[in-house]
Each structure stands twice: as C-alpha cells, then as structure tokens.
Amino acid sequence: MKYTITIGGRGSEVITHKLTEEQHNTFKEGGVEEDQMEHDKINDLLELEYLFDDTEPRYMGAYLDSLYLQVKDENDEVVFTQEVIDYDKIISDEVYCDGNHYLFIEDYSKGDFWVYNIELEEEFDKDKLVLELTDIGCRIDLVTGISYDGNKFEDVRDYGDTSSKGFYFNLSDN
C-alpha cells in the first residue's frame, strides 16, 4: 500500500555558522540576538555575500510544540493524524553542542516541511512511526524526520510548502 506522510506546523530552517571568539563577542555586543544588527553587517562579519551562503549542513523541520503529522492512503483518505506527541516515540540527536561558538540563523516558517511518499507491504501501523528530533546548539529543537519500522525513507522525502515569517539569530551559550 502507498501512503503519504506530511510533517508540518510552525518551525524553521536553521543555518549554522561556526564563529571565532572575536566574532562571537562582536555579535553579542552588537545585539544580534535582539535584532539590533543590520543584515549587511552580519554578512560582513561572516565574510558572506548572503546570510544563507554556507558550508555547514542545514536543518529544517517543525517545532515539537506545534507539530502536526498526517498520513493519507493511496485513495487520499486520512488514516492517521498526530497532534499530541508520544514522547516515547522520539529519537533525539544533538548537533553543535560541542562548546564551540556558533551563530544559528533561523528562518521561522509555517507550513508543510516534509512529505514522504512511502510504500508498505502492510497497512499503516502508527506504533511503528518514530519522530526524529534534532537539538541544534542545545537551543533549537526541530522534528527533522521520521522513521517507520526502522526505515528512514530519506530517498522518498520531498520538501513541502512553507512560507517564511522572519529571521531569528541565536548565539551558542558558551
């Protein structure tokens, strides 16, 4: 059977930039977290032309407290909806919690972050579905994926449709 699993809600795409101590101090003193720095100044300090030019991986997903997850069968019938989180069914991973200095740029968004088109040999079983949570910089928790019966289905995952609602800048707490 074929199923479509959609993960959405409020969340963000997070871009990370590793900082020197001098850059970290300049951002802190300049009030980057309070939105007191112009984007051009941030770009100059990061030596970028555009905020989202980077070499680090990006993380995108819904915040756990505003997540919705919907499963539809091949007839487009809803077979499962999850709005209340089962915390026993979460796999968590930490990234950038290593004591280094980082600037995390959050593009705050709403909408559908991920759409999975999967094929199963049996009917969908909600007990086999596990959320993947990524803790970015020990500050930002995003549901960045799912697994079903141990399979991550990354090869059948597509971007959903989101709209940006603004940017937030966070420094690592070092």
VMD Tcl script that builds the backbone (N, CA, C; Angstrom):
set m [mol new atoms 522]
animate dup $m
set s [atomselect $m all]
$s set {name element resname resid chain x y z} {
  {N N MET 1 A 0.837 -1.186 0.000}
  {CA C MET 1 A 0.000 0.000 0.000}
  {C C MET 1 A 0.881 1.248 0.000}
  {N N LYS 2 A 0.397 2.285 -0.653}
  {CA C LYS 2 A 1.124 3.545 -0.725}
  {C C LYS 2 A 0.519 4.540 0.256}
  {N N TYR 3 A 1.419 5.293 0.904}
  {CA C TYR 3 A 0.997 6.290 1.879}
  {C C TYR 3 A 1.784 7.573 1.676}
  {N N THR 4 A 1.143 8.678 2.031}
  {CA C THR 4 A 1.803 9.982 2.050}
  {C C THR 4 A 1.792 10.471 3.485}
  {N N ILE 5 A 2.981 10.759 4.009}
  {CA C ILE 5 A 3.128 11.257 5.379}
  {C C ILE 5 A 3.610 12.696 5.288}
  {N N THR 6 A 2.860 13.606 5.893}
  {CA C THR 6 A 3.194 15.025 5.864}
  {C C THR 6 A 3.501 15.501 7.273}
  {N N ILE 7 A 4.644 16.195 7.413}
  {CA C ILE 7 A 5.037 16.810 8.685}
  {C C ILE 7 A 5.002 18.316 8.484}
  {N N GLY 8 A 4.253 19.011 9.320}
  {CA C GLY 8 A 4.163 20.453 9.192}
  {C C GLY 8 A 3.903 21.118 10.518}
  {N N GLY 9 A 3.582 22.401 10.440}
  {CA C GLY 9 A 3.325 23.214 11.616}
  {C C GLY 9 A 4.152 24.487 11.569}
  {N N ARG 10 A 4.516 24.977 12.736}
  {CA C ARG 10 A 5.457 26.098 12.831}
  {C C ARG 10 A 6.834 25.502 13.070}
  {N N GLY 11 A 7.848 26.096 12.483}
  {CA C GLY 11 A 9.204 25.591 12.649}
  {C C GLY 11 A 10.190 26.523 11.989}
  {N N SER 12 A 11.299 25.964 11.536}
  {CA C SER 12 A 12.294 26.819 10.897}
  {C C SER 12 A 13.292 26.003 10.094}
  {N N GLU 13 A 14.002 26.727 9.256}
  {CA C GLU 13 A 15.208 26.207 8.620}
  {C C GLU 13 A 16.351 26.887 9.337}
  {N N VAL 14 A 17.306 26.107 9.822}
  {CA C VAL 14 A 18.396 26.653 10.620}
  {C C VAL 14 A 19.708 26.500 9.860}
  {N N ILE 15 A 20.408 27.620 9.734}
  {CA C ILE 15 A 21.731 27.658 9.123}
  {C C ILE 15 A 22.719 27.917 10.256}
  {N N THR 16 A 23.807 27.168 10.295}
  {CA C THR 16 A 24.800 27.355 11.357}
  {C C THR 16 A 26.087 27.925 10.781}
  {N N HIS 17 A 26.685 28.801 11.536}
  {CA C HIS 17 A 27.988 29.364 11.178}
  {C C HIS 17 A 28.902 29.247 12.390}
  {N N LYS 18 A 30.012 28.566 12.237}
  {CA C LYS 18 A 30.998 28.477 13.312}
  {C C LYS 18 A 31.705 29.822 13.413}
  {N N LEU 19 A 31.897 30.285 14.646}
  {CA C LEU 19 A 32.469 31.604 14.889}
  {C C LEU 19 A 33.784 31.514 15.649}
  {N N THR 20 A 34.615 32.510 15.428}
  {CA C THR 20 A 35.774 32.700 16.291}
  {C C THR 20 A 35.271 33.377 17.569}
  {N N GLU 21 A 36.090 33.396 18.585}
  {CA C GLU 21 A 35.691 34.080 19.821}
  {C C GLU 21 A 35.475 35.565 19.559}
  {N N GLU 22 A 36.306 36.145 18.719}
  {CA C GLU 22 A 36.166 37.570 18.393}
  {C C GLU 22 A 34.833 37.840 17.683}
  {N N GLN 23 A 34.477 36.994 16.709}
  {CA C GLN 23 A 33.190 37.156 16.029}
  {C C GLN 23 A 32.036 37.002 17.022}
  {N N HIS 24 A 32.131 35.975 17.871}
  {CA C HIS 24 A 31.081 35.736 18.868}
  {C C HIS 24 A 30.883 36.970 19.752}
  {N N ASN 25 A 31.978 37.537 20.236}
  {CA C ASN 25 A 31.894 38.721 21.097}
  {C C ASN 25 A 31.310 39.921 20.352}
  {N N THR 26 A 31.704 40.082 19.095}
  {CA C THR 26 A 31.183 41.196 18.291}
  {C C THR 26 A 29.675 41.041 18.082}
  {N N PHE 27 A 29.227 39.836 17.787}
  {CA C PHE 27 A 27.788 39.602 17.632}
  {C C PHE 27 A 27.047 39.833 18.941}
  {N N LYS 28 A 27.615 39.362 20.033}
  {CA C LYS 28 A 26.981 39.513 21.349}
  {C C LYS 28 A 26.859 40.999 21.708}
  {N N GLU 29 A 27.983 41.716 21.584}
  {CA C GLU 29 A 27.993 43.144 21.915}
  {C C GLU 29 A 27.130 43.957 20.954}
  {N N GLY 30 A 27.010 43.494 19.715}
  {CA C GLY 30 A 26.213 44.207 18.711}
  {C C GLY 30 A 24.719 43.936 18.811}
  {N N GLY 31 A 24.323 43.011 19.686}
  {CA C GLY 31 A 22.905 42.741 19.895}
  {C C GLY 31 A 22.246 41.942 18.784}
  {N N VAL 32 A 22.997 41.011 18.184}
  {CA C VAL 32 A 22.423 40.237 17.075}
  {C C VAL 32 A 21.183 39.455 17.503}
  {N N GLU 33 A 21.169 38.945 18.734}
  {CA C GLU 33 A 20.022 38.163 19.198}
  {C C GLU 33 A 18.796 39.042 19.457}
  {N N GLU 34 A 19.021 40.322 19.646}
  {CA C GLU 34 A 17.920 41.264 19.867}
  {C C GLU 34 A 17.545 41.973 18.576}
  {N N ASP 35 A 18.064 41.482 17.438}
  {CA C ASP 35 A 17.780 42.036 16.108}
  {C C ASP 35 A 18.246 43.486 15.983}
  {N N GLN 36 A 19.406 43.792 16.598}
  {CA C GLN 36 A 19.940 45.145 16.561}
  {C C GLN 36 A 21.053 45.305 15.523}
  {N N MET 37 A 21.344 44.258 14.763}
  {CA C MET 37 A 22.390 44.336 13.741}
  {C C MET 37 A 21.762 44.249 12.350}
  {N N GLU 38 A 22.260 45.080 11.459}
  {CA C GLU 38 A 21.814 45.035 10.065}
  {C C GLU 38 A 22.336 43.756 9.410}
  {N N HIS 39 A 21.569 43.243 8.464}
  {CA C HIS 39 A 21.976 42.018 7.771}
  {C C HIS 39 A 23.299 42.190 7.036}
  {N N ASP 40 A 23.536 43.384 6.484}
  {CA C ASP 40 A 24.812 43.638 5.791}
  {C C ASP 40 A 25.988 43.522 6.758}
  {N N LYS 41 A 25.824 44.005 7.982}
  {CA C LYS 41 A 26.880 43.916 8.994}
  {C C LYS 41 A 27.131 42.450 9.369}
  {N N ILE 42 A 26.050 41.671 9.508}
  {CA C ILE 42 A 26.184 40.242 9.813}
  {C C ILE 42 A 26.920 39.541 8.685}
  {N N ASN 43 A 26.530 39.842 7.437}
  {CA C ASN 43 A 27.215 39.256 6.281}
  {C C ASN 43 A 28.700 39.594 6.287}
  {N N ASP 44 A 29.032 40.858 6.566}
  {CA C ASP 44 A 30.441 41.277 6.593}
  {C C ASP 44 A 31.227 40.507 7.648}
  {N N LEU 45 A 30.640 40.364 8.842}
  {CA C LEU 45 A 31.334 39.654 9.919}
  {C C LEU 45 A 31.529 38.179 9.596}
  {N N LEU 46 A 30.583 37.604 8.859}
  {CA C LEU 46 A 30.684 36.194 8.473}
  {C C LEU 46 A 31.458 36.009 7.167}
  {N N GLU 47 A 31.807 37.144 6.535}
  {CA C GLU 47 A 32.503 37.144 5.244}
  {C C GLU 47 A 31.676 36.427 4.183}
  {N N LEU 48 A 30.400 36.806 4.120}
  {CA C LEU 48 A 29.450 36.232 3.164}
  {C C LEU 48 A 28.820 37.346 2.345}
  {N N GLU 49 A 28.314 36.966 1.170}
  {CA C GLU 49 A 27.527 37.912 0.388}
  {C C GLU 49 A 26.065 37.877 0.830}
  {N N TYR 50 A 25.619 36.694 1.284}
  {CA C TYR 50 A 24.225 36.492 1.653}
  {C C TYR 50 A 24.166 35.609 2.895}
  {N N LEU 51 A 23.238 35.877 3.790}
  {CA C LEU 51 A 23.142 35.152 5.058}
  {C C LEU 51 A 23.101 33.644 4.907}
  {N N PHE 52 A 22.505 33.172 3.819}
  {CA C PHE 52 A 22.323 31.728 3.679}
  {C C PHE 52 A 23.394 31.060 2.833}
  {N N ASP 53 A 24.473 31.793 2.503}
  {CA C ASP 53 A 25.643 31.157 1.891}
  {C C ASP 53 A 26.385 30.459 3.013}
  {N N ASP 54 A 26.602 29.170 2.889}
  {CA C ASP 54 A 27.264 28.464 3.974}
  {C C ASP 54 A 27.825 27.148 3.479}
  {N N THR 55 A 28.650 26.552 4.328}
  {CA C THR 55 A 29.183 25.225 4.037}
  {C C THR 55 A 28.695 24.206 5.055}
  {N N GLU 56 A 28.035 24.677 6.093}
  {CA C GLU 56 A 27.533 23.782 7.141}
  {C C GLU 56 A 26.217 23.163 6.694}
  {N N PRO 57 A 25.826 22.035 7.265}
  {CA C PRO 57 A 24.512 21.479 6.924}
  {C C PRO 57 A 23.385 22.370 7.424}
  {N N ARG 58 A 22.249 22.265 6.759}
  {CA C ARG 58 A 21.045 22.985 7.158}
  {C C ARG 58 A 20.101 21.996 7.825}
  {N N TYR 59 A 19.312 22.500 8.730}
  {CA C TYR 59 A 18.321 21.676 9.416}
  {C C TYR 59 A 16.968 22.340 9.237}
  {N N MET 60 A 15.979 21.558 8.884}
  {CA C MET 60 A 14.659 22.105 8.669}
  {C C MET 60 A 13.629 21.170 9.290}
  {N N GLY 61 A 12.637 21.775 9.924}
  {CA C GLY 61 A 11.579 20.964 10.499}
  {C C GLY 61 A 10.653 21.778 11.371}
  {N N ALA 62 A 9.680 21.083 11.937}
  {CA C ALA 62 A 8.666 21.704 12.787}
  {C C ALA 62 A 9.123 21.681 14.241}
  {N N TYR 63 A 8.715 22.707 14.979}
  {CA C TYR 63 A 8.917 22.704 16.423}
  {C C TYR 63 A 8.014 21.635 17.014}
  {N N LEU 64 A 8.502 20.958 18.009}
  {CA C LEU 64 A 7.756 19.859 18.614}
  {C C LEU 64 A 6.415 20.312 19.176}
  {N N ASP 65 A 6.369 21.530 19.726}
  {CA C ASP 65 A 5.133 22.002 20.352}
  {C C ASP 65 A 4.085 22.496 19.356}
  {N N SER 66 A 4.423 22.520 18.063}
  {CA C SER 66 A 3.432 22.965 17.072}
  {C C SER 66 A 3.358 22.011 15.879}
  {N N LEU 67 A 3.828 20.809 16.071}
  {CA C LEU 67 A 3.883 19.801 15.021}
  {C C LEU 67 A 2.510 19.254 14.675}
  {N N TYR 68 A 2.271 19.047 13.400}
  {CA C TYR 68 A 1.175 18.179 13.003}
  {C C TYR 68 A 1.736 17.157 12.026}
  {N N LEU 69 A 1.203 15.982 12.076}
  {CA C LEU 69 A 1.630 14.888 11.217}
  {C C LEU 69 A 0.373 14.203 10.708}
  {N N GLN 70 A 0.330 14.008 9.402}
  {CA C GLN 70 A -0.849 13.397 8.797}
  {C C GLN 70 A -0.417 12.299 7.837}
  {N N VAL 71 A -1.145 11.178 7.875}
  {CA C VAL 71 A -0.884 10.054 6.982}
  {C C VAL 71 A -2.133 9.827 6.146}
  {N N LYS 72 A -1.935 9.799 4.811}
  {CA C LYS 72 A -3.037 9.508 3.886}
  {C C LYS 72 A -2.699 8.252 3.099}
  {N N ASP 73 A -3.727 7.485 2.785}
  {CA C ASP 73 A -3.513 6.290 1.972}
  {C C ASP 73 A -3.550 6.656 0.485}
  {N N GLU 74 A -3.433 5.647 -0.372}
  {CA C GLU 74 A -3.375 5.894 -1.815}
  {C C GLU 74 A -4.682 6.427 -2.383}
  {N N ASN 75 A -5.763 6.362 -1.621}
  {CA C ASN 75 A -7.053 6.931 -2.028}
  {C C ASN 75 A -7.251 8.338 -1.469}
  {N N ASP 76 A -6.184 8.911 -0.902}
  {CA C ASP 76 A -6.182 10.248 -0.322}
  {C C ASP 76 A -7.077 10.348 0.918}
  {N N GLU 77 A -7.308 9.211 1.574}
  {CA C GLU 77 A -8.076 9.180 2.819}
  {C C GLU 77 A -7.114 9.299 4.001}
  {N N VAL 78 A -7.450 10.133 4.973}
  {CA C VAL 78 A -6.628 10.279 6.168}
  {C C VAL 78 A -6.771 9.023 7.015}
  {N N VAL 79 A -5.630 8.370 7.298}
  {CA C VAL 79 A -5.655 7.156 8.125}
  {C C VAL 79 A -5.063 7.396 9.508}
  {N N PHE 80 A -4.331 8.515 9.670}
  {CA C PHE 80 A -3.742 8.822 10.975}
  {C C PHE 80 A -3.386 10.299 11.015}
  {N N THR 81 A -3.665 10.930 12.143}
  {CA C THR 81 A -3.266 12.311 12.400}
  {C C THR 81 A -2.684 12.358 13.796}
  {N N GLN 82 A -1.540 13.025 13.928}
  {CA C GLN 82 A -0.912 13.144 15.242}
  {C C GLN 82 A -0.676 14.605 15.552}
  {N N GLU 83 A -1.313 15.074 16.612}
  {CA C GLU 83 A -1.074 16.425 17.103}
  {C C GLU 83 A -0.583 16.394 18.534}
  {N N VAL 84 A -0.868 15.306 19.241}
  {CA C VAL 84 A -0.354 15.106 20.595}
  {C C VAL 84 A 0.866 14.195 20.473}
  {N N ILE 85 A 1.958 14.617 21.069}
  {CA C ILE 85 A 3.234 13.915 20.905}
  {C C ILE 85 A 3.353 12.772 21.898}
  {N N ASP 86 A 3.740 11.621 21.389}
  {CA C ASP 86 A 4.078 10.472 22.232}
  {C C ASP 86 A 5.590 10.524 22.438}
  {N N TYR 87 A 6.016 11.018 23.588}
  {CA C TYR 87 A 7.439 11.250 23.841}
  {C C TYR 87 A 8.254 9.964 23.905}
  {N N ASP 88 A 7.589 8.828 24.010}
  {CA C ASP 88 A 8.297 7.554 23.973}
  {C C ASP 88 A 8.686 7.167 22.550}
  {N N LYS 89 A 8.149 7.894 21.573}
  {CA C LYS 89 A 8.414 7.573 20.172}
  {C C LYS 89 A 9.205 8.692 19.500}
  {N N ILE 90 A 10.248 9.120 20.170}
  {CA C ILE 90 A 11.124 10.152 19.630}
  {C C ILE 90 A 12.563 9.668 19.728}
  {N N ILE 91 A 13.280 9.805 18.621}
  {CA C ILE 91 A 14.731 9.582 18.615}
  {C C ILE 91 A 15.358 10.966 18.575}
  {N N SER 92 A 16.231 11.265 19.527}
  {CA C SER 92 A 16.808 12.600 19.632}
  {C C SER 92 A 18.302 12.579 19.342}
  {N N ASP 93 A 18.766 13.648 18.692}
  {CA C ASP 93 A 20.176 13.796 18.369}
  {C C ASP 93 A 20.578 15.243 18.634}
  {N N GLU 94 A 21.772 15.441 19.188}
  {CA C GLU 94 A 22.294 16.784 19.421}
  {C C GLU 94 A 23.373 17.093 18.400}
  {N N VAL 95 A 23.324 18.318 17.861}
  {CA C VAL 95 A 24.375 18.805 16.970}
  {C C VAL 95 A 24.791 20.198 17.433}
  {N N TYR 96 A 26.052 20.506 17.294}
  {CA C TYR 96 A 26.622 21.812 17.656}
  {C C TYR 96 A 26.487 22.122 19.147}
  {N N CYS 97 A 26.519 21.099 19.979}
  {CA C CYS 97 A 26.521 21.266 21.437}
  {C C CYS 97 A 27.917 20.928 21.960}
  {N N ASP 98 A 28.935 21.353 21.228}
  {CA C ASP 98 A 30.301 20.888 21.480}
  {C C ASP 98 A 31.210 21.903 22.164}
  {N N GLY 99 A 30.652 23.020 22.624}
  {CA C GLY 99 A 31.472 24.004 23.315}
  {C C GLY 99 A 32.076 25.057 22.408}
  {N N ASN 100 A 31.922 24.930 21.094}
  {CA C ASN 100 A 32.403 25.955 20.171}
  {C C ASN 100 A 31.392 27.084 20.064}
  {N N HIS 101 A 31.810 28.174 19.451}
  {CA C HIS 101 A 30.926 29.319 19.237}
  {C C HIS 101 A 30.238 29.182 17.884}
  {N N TYR 102 A 28.912 29.388 17.878}
  {CA C TYR 102 A 28.134 29.312 16.646}
  {C C TYR 102 A 27.104 30.427 16.606}
  {N N LEU 103 A 26.775 30.837 15.397}
  {CA C LEU 103 A 25.620 31.679 15.150}
  {C C LEU 103 A 24.610 30.804 14.425}
  {N N PHE 104 A 23.402 30.739 14.964}
  {CA C PHE 104 A 22.323 29.975 14.356}
  {C C PHE 104 A 21.322 30.970 13.771}
  {N N ILE 105 A 21.112 30.879 12.474}
  {CA C ILE 105 A 20.149 31.742 11.814}
  {C C ILE 105 A 18.911 30.907 11.542}
  {N N GLU 106 A 17.804 31.316 12.158}
  {CA C GLU 106 A 16.535 30.605 11.994}
  {C C GLU 106 A 15.645 31.380 11.037}
  {N N ASP 107 A 15.266 30.733 9.960}
  {CA C ASP 107 A 14.248 31.276 9.068}
  {C C ASP 107 A 12.932 30.683 9.557}
  {N N TYR 108 A 12.236 31.432 10.398}
  {CA C TYR 108 A 10.993 30.974 11.010}
  {C C TYR 108 A 9.935 30.814 9.925}
  {N N SER 109 A 9.306 29.642 9.877}
  {CA C SER 109 A 8.378 29.320 8.788}
  {C C SER 109 A 7.147 28.597 9.305}
  {N N LYS 110 A 6.111 28.601 8.461}
  {CA C LYS 110 A 4.892 27.834 8.718}
  {C C LYS 110 A 4.569 27.049 7.462}
  {N N GLY 111 A 3.977 25.874 7.655}
  {CA C GLY 111 A 3.538 25.089 6.511}
  {C C GLY 111 A 3.939 23.633 6.635}
  {N N ASP 112 A 4.035 22.975 5.493}
  {CA C ASP 112 A 4.441 21.569 5.429}
  {C C ASP 112 A 5.940 21.498 5.164}
  {N N PHE 113 A 6.689 20.939 6.098}
  {CA C PHE 113 A 8.140 20.865 5.948}
  {C C PHE 113 A 8.583 19.666 5.124}
  {N N TRP 114 A 8.018 18.507 5.418}
  {CA C TRP 114 A 8.436 17.273 4.742}
  {C C TRP 114 A 7.225 16.490 4.276}
  {N N VAL 115 A 7.355 15.889 3.115}
  {CA C VAL 115 A 6.329 14.996 2.584}
  {C C VAL 115 A 7.029 13.709 2.166}
  {N N TYR 116 A 6.596 12.605 2.750}
  {CA C TYR 116 A 7.149 11.282 2.453}
  {C C TYR 116 A 6.117 10.497 1.650}
  {N N ASN 117 A 6.547 9.915 0.548}
  {CA C ASN 117 A 5.695 9.018 -0.235}
  {C C ASN 117 A 6.296 7.630 -0.090}
  {N N ILE 118 A 5.646 6.813 0.745}
  {CA C ILE 118 A 6.220 5.507 1.074}
  {C C ILE 118 A 5.303 4.386 0.598}
  {N N GLU 119 A 5.902 3.240 0.420}
  {CA C GLU 119 A 5.146 2.049 0.060}
  {C C GLU 119 A 5.410 0.994 1.121}
  {N N LEU 120 A 4.328 0.441 1.649}
  {CA C LEU 120 A 4.411 -0.575 2.700}
  {C C LEU 120 A 3.736 -1.855 2.220}
  {N N GLU 121 A 4.213 -2.949 2.738}
  {CA C GLU 121 A 3.589 -4.230 2.383}
  {C C GLU 121 A 2.338 -4.507 3.205}
  {N N GLU 122 A 2.212 -3.817 4.344}
  {CA C GLU 122 A 1.055 -4.000 5.209}
  {C C GLU 122 A 0.387 -2.650 5.436}
  {N N GLU 123 A -0.764 -2.672 6.108}
  {CA C GLU 123 A -1.435 -1.420 6.432}
  {C C GLU 123 A -0.587 -0.608 7.399}
  {N N PHE 124 A -0.752 0.712 7.329}
  {CA C PHE 124 A -0.003 1.620 8.197}
  {C C PHE 124 A -0.298 1.310 9.661}
  {N N ASP 125 A 0.770 1.254 10.463}
  {CA C ASP 125 A 0.656 0.983 11.898}
  {C C ASP 125 A 1.312 2.139 12.643}
  {N N LYS 126 A 0.509 2.969 13.293}
  {CA C LYS 126 A 1.033 4.152 13.983}
  {C C LYS 126 A 2.077 3.805 15.032}
  {N N ASP 127 A 2.060 2.600 15.560}
  {CA C ASP 127 A 3.031 2.203 16.581}
  {C C ASP 127 A 4.432 2.000 16.020}
  {N N LYS 128 A 4.566 1.933 14.701}
  {CA C LYS 128 A 5.876 1.769 14.071}
  {C C LYS 128 A 6.490 3.098 13.645}
  {N N LEU 129 A 5.756 4.187 13.847}
  {CA C LEU 129 A 6.207 5.517 13.443}
  {C C LEU 129 A 6.975 6.185 14.577}
  {N N VAL 130 A 8.169 6.682 14.280}
  {CA C VAL 130 A 9.017 7.351 15.271}
  {C C VAL 130 A 9.440 8.712 14.713}
  {N N LEU 131 A 9.352 9.754 15.539}
  {CA C LEU 131 A 9.809 11.085 15.152}
  {C C LEU 131 A 11.297 11.219 15.414}
  {N N GLU 132 A 11.995 11.922 14.516}
  {CA C GLU 132 A 13.409 12.218 14.707}
  {C C GLU 132 A 13.542 13.687 15.078}
  {N N LEU 133 A 14.053 13.935 16.269}
  {CA C LEU 133 A 14.209 15.280 16.804}
  {C C LEU 133 A 15.685 15.648 16.793}
  {N N THR 134 A 16.004 16.827 16.260}
  {CA C THR 134 A 17.380 17.312 16.274}
  {C C THR 134 A 17.449 18.528 17.177}
  {N N ASP 135 A 18.324 18.467 18.186}
  {CA C ASP 135 A 18.582 19.572 19.105}
  {C C ASP 135 A 19.793 20.315 18.561}
  {N N ILE 136 A 19.565 21.494 18.024}
  {CA C ILE 136 A 20.614 22.266 17.365}
  {C C ILE 136 A 21.189 23.264 18.358}
  {N N GLY 137 A 22.453 23.087 18.686}
  {CA C GLY 137 A 23.137 24.002 19.585}
  {C C GLY 137 A 22.593 24.015 20.990}
  {N N CYS 138 A 21.925 22.949 21.383}
  {CA C CYS 138 A 21.300 22.868 22.708}
  {C C CYS 138 A 20.343 24.040 22.938}
  {N N ARG 139 A 19.723 24.513 21.832}
  {CA C ARG 139 A 18.807 25.663 21.890}
  {C C ARG 139 A 17.541 25.475 21.087}
  {N N ILE 140 A 17.660 24.835 19.921}
  {CA C ILE 140 A 16.554 24.784 18.969}
  {C C ILE 140 A 16.225 23.319 18.703}
  {N N ASP 141 A 15.017 22.897 19.050}
  {CA C ASP 141 A 14.580 21.516 18.820}
  {C C ASP 141 A 13.633 21.480 17.628}
  {N N LEU 142 A 14.003 20.686 16.610}
  {CA C LEU 142 A 13.178 20.551 15.420}
  {C C LEU 142 A 12.928 19.078 15.120}
  {N N VAL 143 A 11.717 18.761 14.699}
  {CA C VAL 143 A 11.423 17.430 14.167}
  {C C VAL 143 A 11.918 17.454 12.730}
  {N N THR 144 A 13.020 16.775 12.482}
  {CA C THR 144 A 13.693 16.839 11.180}
  {C C THR 144 A 13.448 15.607 10.324}
  {N N GLY 145 A 12.695 14.648 10.831}
  {CA C GLY 145 A 12.418 13.464 10.032}
  {C C GLY 145 A 11.591 12.456 10.806}
  {N N ILE 146 A 11.390 11.326 10.146}
  {CA C ILE 146 A 10.666 10.206 10.750}
  {C C ILE 146 A 11.390 8.919 10.404}
  {N N SER 147 A 11.040 7.887 11.133}
  {CA C SER 147 A 11.376 6.536 10.689}
  {C C SER 147 A 10.127 5.692 10.922}
  {N N TYR 148 A 10.010 4.669 10.108}
  {CA C TYR 148 A 8.870 3.766 10.221}
  {C C TYR 148 A 9.417 2.354 10.189}
  {N N ASP 149 A 9.208 1.645 11.276}
  {CA C ASP 149 A 9.699 0.272 11.400}
  {C C ASP 149 A 11.200 0.195 11.114}
  {N N GLY 150 A 11.931 1.242 11.576}
  {CA C GLY 150 A 13.387 1.281 11.425}
  {C C GLY 150 A 13.889 1.862 10.117}
  {N N ASN 151 A 13.028 2.151 9.172}
  {CA C ASN 151 A 13.428 2.701 7.876}
  {C C ASN 151 A 13.206 4.211 7.872}
  {N N LYS 152 A 14.224 4.976 7.469}
  {CA C LYS 152 A 14.118 6.434 7.474}
  {C C LYS 152 A 13.451 7.005 6.222}
  {N N PHE 153 A 13.390 6.287 5.153}
  {CA C PHE 153 A 12.729 6.710 3.920}
  {C C PHE 153 A 13.256 8.046 3.388}
  {N N GLU 154 A 14.537 8.349 3.610}
  {CA C GLU 154 A 15.086 9.616 3.134}
  {C C GLU 154 A 15.068 9.731 1.618}
  {N N ASP 155 A 15.108 8.596 0.931}
  {CA C ASP 155 A 15.111 8.627 -0.536}
  {C C ASP 155 A 13.744 8.957 -1.124}
  {N N VAL 156 A 12.695 8.954 -0.329}
  {CA C VAL 156 A 11.352 9.296 -0.808}
  {C C VAL 156 A 10.798 10.517 -0.067}
  {N N ARG 157 A 11.696 11.308 0.488}
  {CA C ARG 157 A 11.296 12.509 1.224}
  {C C ARG 157 A 11.450 13.725 0.313}
  {N N ASP 158 A 10.405 14.534 0.259}
  {CA C ASP 158 A 10.424 15.759 -0.533}
  {C C ASP 158 A 10.162 16.953 0.375}
  {N N TYR 159 A 10.599 18.126 -0.088}
  {CA C TYR 159 A 10.269 19.351 0.624}
  {C C TYR 159 A 8.785 19.631 0.472}
  {N N GLY 160 A 8.192 20.126 1.533}
  {CA C GLY 160 A 6.802 20.551 1.479}
  {C C GLY 160 A 6.735 22.001 1.044}
  {N N ASP 161 A 5.683 22.675 1.430}
  {CA C ASP 161 A 5.464 24.067 1.053}
  {C C ASP 161 A 5.381 24.895 2.329}
  {N N THR 162 A 6.362 25.753 2.540}
  {CA C THR 162 A 6.375 26.612 3.725}
  {C C THR 162 A 6.472 28.064 3.296}
  {N N SER 163 A 6.131 28.948 4.218}
  {CA C SER 163 A 6.318 30.380 3.970}
  {C C SER 163 A 7.080 30.978 5.141}
  {N N SER 164 A 8.052 31.810 4.801}
  {CA C SER 164 A 8.900 32.441 5.802}
  {C C SER 164 A 8.131 33.527 6.534}
  {N N LYS 165 A 8.366 33.586 7.845}
  {CA C LYS 165 A 7.721 34.594 8.677}
  {C C LYS 165 A 8.735 35.534 9.331}
  {N N GLY 166 A 10.030 35.346 9.028}
  {CA C GLY 166 A 11.049 36.231 9.589}
  {C C GLY 166 A 12.255 35.453 10.075}
  {N N PHE 167 A 13.270 36.186 10.472}
  {CA C PHE 167 A 14.531 35.587 10.898}
  {C C PHE 167 A 14.776 35.826 12.385}
  {N N TYR 168 A 15.403 34.825 13.001}
  {CA C TYR 168 A 15.891 34.939 14.374}
  {C C TYR 168 A 17.355 34.577 14.378}
  {N N PHE 169 A 18.128 35.257 15.203}
  {CA C PHE 169 A 19.551 34.996 15.319}
  {C C PHE 169 A 19.849 34.557 16.749}
  {N N ASN 170 A 20.529 33.425 16.893}
  {CA C ASN 170 A 20.856 32.885 18.210}
  {C C ASN 170 A 22.334 32.565 18.266}
  {N N LEU 171 A 22.961 32.883 19.369}
  {CA C LEU 171 A 24.352 32.526 19.604}
  {C C LEU 171 A 24.405 31.325 20.525}
  {N N SER 172 A 25.406 30.480 20.321}
  {CA C SER 172 A 25.586 29.351 21.237}
  {C C SER 172 A 25.912 29.882 22.623}
  {N N ASP 173 A 25.495 29.143 23.628}
  {CA C ASP 173 A 25.699 29.563 25.025}
  {C C ASP 173 A 27.034 29.044 25.543}
  {N N ASN 174 A 28.116 29.629 25.093}
  {CA C ASN 174 A 29.462 29.181 25.538}
  {C C ASN 174 A 30.145 30.273 26.308}
}
mol reanalyze $m
mol bondsrecalc $m
mol representation Tube
mol addrep $m
